[in-house]
Amino acid sequence: MTIRDWEGVALIIGPGDIGNSMSNYLKKYAPKLDVYVCGRDPSFVNGIFLDLENDHSFSLFENKISLFNKPIRLVINTSGFLHSELLKPEKRLSHINRSNIIKNFSINAIAPILIAKSIEKFIRPELPFSFASLSARVGSIGDNKLGGWYSYRASKAAQNQFLKTLSIEWRRKFPFSIVSILHPGTCNTKLSKPFQSTVPKHKLFTPAQSAEYLINIISELKPSDSGKFLAWDGTDISW
């Protein structure tokens, strides 16, 4: 049975381009799932407020999902930070600063494991359950051939370790659970927009393409696959 046949609740963390595309895809192809998108702007349909950098917000988030009368079956974290008007990826050591490191780790590493902590009490051990979080190939230490992007690379590597460790604990608690760490490829979003010039056109995906690729992967995973770091095409990525 794939997630298209699951009945219950799906939570998409992050109302960005990929998150909204995943929500739309699930609403179309997994009609038995009630899909909620969680982020700082809860004004959209089926929106739940969640500020990933505010601990009190996680408490409010838990209170909200405790009111569901259906089990949570799927949680996908699409949030991520790479740059802002003030903070840019570091090209060299001299660009390193504390604020950039903290911001990257706050969103890319700390937030995903806090999401897992918040939803743990709502997981039904007798039901299949999937927790997926978007990482990045540049978070692979083994695949790092170019250097640079210190904070982003390190924060994604930290997320990978957090979620690999989580998969081991949840395998004992929730035998039907699957934790997956996913690289969406280079997607035409605000996050990657300044860095697309060297990406071949056939490897620059639309948010809808990435959403379809990733949900198809999630749908096909088995509990024995829990803890894997996978690319958009289903291939394993080295740690």
Sequence and secondary structure as in RCSB ss.txt:
>XXXX:A:sequence
MTIRDWEGVALIIGPGDIGNSMSNYLKKYAPKLDVYVCGRDPSFVNGIFLDLENDHSFSLFENKISLFNKPIRLV
INTSGFLHSELLKPEKRLSHINRSNIIKNFSINAIAPILIAKSIEKFIRPELPFSFASLSARVGSIGDNKLGGWY
SYRASKAAQNQFLKTLSIEWRRKFPFSIVSILHPGTCNTKLSKPFQSTVPKHKLFTPAQSAEYLINIISELKPSD
SGKFLAWDGTDISW
>XXXX:A:secstr
  GGG  EEEEEE  SHHHHHHHHHHHHH TTEEEEEEES TTSTTEEE  TT HHHHHHHHHHHTT SS EEEE
EE       SS    SSGGG  HHHHHHHHIIIIIHHHHHHHHHGGG  TTS EEEEEE  GGG STT  S   H
HHHHHHHHHHHHHHHHHHHHHHH TTEEEEEEE  EESSTTTGGG TTS GGGEE HHHHHHHHHHHHHH  GGG
TTEEEETTS B   
